[in-house]
């Protein structure tokens, strides 16, 4: 099969459509990732406050220490996910 002629208007239109679609898709990825990161930032702030409240209750003997472990684990998971999403955002912005 021969290569399409670069001067062929149909071929150029097809290439332009593909490029436009890729740009649109990449832009949507960046917007989605930024929104998810912002939401996760807010979640982490709430989880930090919750962990403090849980620690106070554990120290007062009102709930078992395992509850603090669970709150800490959830915070670690959220921070890990945040790092992964930021990495994906950097990649998406680079494209």
N, C-alpha and C positions, 0 to 999 in steps of 0.2 A: 504494500500500500504506500502510496506516495504521500509526502508531507503536504498539508494544505498550503496553498499560496497565501503569503501574508497580505498580498494586495486584494485578495478575495473579500469583498464587503460582508458577505454572509459569515465568513470565518471570523473576521474582526468583530462583528456584532456579537457573535457567540462568545468570544473571549471577553469582551467588555461586560456582557451579562454575567458571566461567571465571576469576574473580578468584583463587580458590583455586589453580587450575592455574597461573596466571601467577606467583603468589607462590612456589609450589613450584619452578617452573622457574628463577625468579630466584635463589632460595636455592641451588639446585644449581649454578648458574653461579658464584656467589660462592665456594662451597666448592671447586669444581673449580679456579677461578683461584687461590685461596689455596694450594692444594696444589701447583699447577704453579709458582707463584712461589717457594714454599719449596724445591722441588726444584731450580729453576734457580739460586737463591741458592747452594745446595750445589755445584752444577756449576761456578758461577763461582769459588768458593773453590778447587776442585780445578784449574780451568784456570789460575788465578793461580799456584798452586804449580808446575804443569807448565811454565808460561812461564818461571818462575825457573830451573827445572832445565834447560830448553832453552837459556836464556841462558848458564848456566854451561858447558854443553857446547860452545856456539858459541864462547864466549870461550877455551875450552881447545883449540879447533881440531878437536874431535872430530866435529862435524856442521856442515853448511853453514848460513850465515846465513838462508837461505830458510826453514829450519825455524822460526826465531824469528818470521819474518814470518807464517807460517801459524798459529802459536800465538797471536800478537797478533790476527790477523784473527778467529780463533774466539772469542776473549775479547770483542772488539768486537761481534761478532754476538750473542753471548749477552747482553751488557749492553743492546744495542738491543732485543732481544726482551723482556728484563725490563722495560724502560721501557714497551713497548707493552702488556704484560700488566698492569702496574700501572695504566695508563690505563684498560684494559678493566675492571679490578676497581673502580676509582673509579666508572665509569659503572654497573656492575652493582649496586654498593652503593647508589647514588643512586636506582635504580629501586625 
